[in-house]
Amino acid sequence: MLDAIARKLVDPPLNMAGRSLARAGVSANAVTTAGFGLGLAAAGAIAAEAYGTGLLLFALNRLADGLDGAVARARRKTDIGGYLDIVLDFLVYAAIVVGFAAARPENALPAALLLASFIGTGTTFLAFAIFAAKHGLETQSRGAKSLYYLGGLTEGAETIIFFVLFCLLPAWFPTLAYIFAAGCVITTASRIAIAVRTFR
């Protein structure tokens, strides 16, 4: 829901940094891979209940996620770059949730429900992108992307907000996870409705 607004604020400094990295010979895929490593490390720290460290590593992961696209725009966008970007993002999101489940037994059920809701948001997002490409649909509302970005109540910005809250308020993880999962269910339902209207 907030991604389109957030992109207008973060894209200018990210693009500037991306151009600098591109001139230094850094590839977008290298940034993506490094960010993935940071995300997995964040999940490990959270599982060990080192929430401050986990939050820092997750913040660096999100920074890398913004920079890889900026580097790609400065050099050359590739299909494999776009593929790795979205796939590794989803894997990091899942790993972070698993980290909270591993940290405390009472987190297991809300974490499982949140992961289940991620399946809904992820599949509706990617399936729409597949058929959008088939029909030649494009959008720039969330910046220049390798695939069609379908919006919803819970997008990247909302995910970051909730993950930050998880780390800052770990005792509240179950409640926050249920709230976030409910938002993801709404997003899934709205995306299905949009797909039905668009592709019928």
Secondary structure as GFF3:
##gff-version 3
##sequence-region A 1 200
A	DSSP	alpha_helix	3	23	.	.	.	ID=ss1
A	DSSP	alpha_helix	28	47	.	.	.	ID=ss2
A	DSSP	alpha_helix	51	74	.	.	.	ID=ss3
A	DSSP	alpha_helix	79	103	.	.	.	ID=ss4
A	DSSP	three_ten_helix	105	107	.	.	.	ID=ss5
A	DSSP	alpha_helix	108	134	.	.	.	ID=ss6
A	DSSP	alpha_helix	156	168	.	.	.	ID=ss7
A	DSSP	three_ten_helix	170	172	.	.	.	ID=ss8
A	DSSP	alpha_helix	173	199	.	.	.	ID=ss9
###
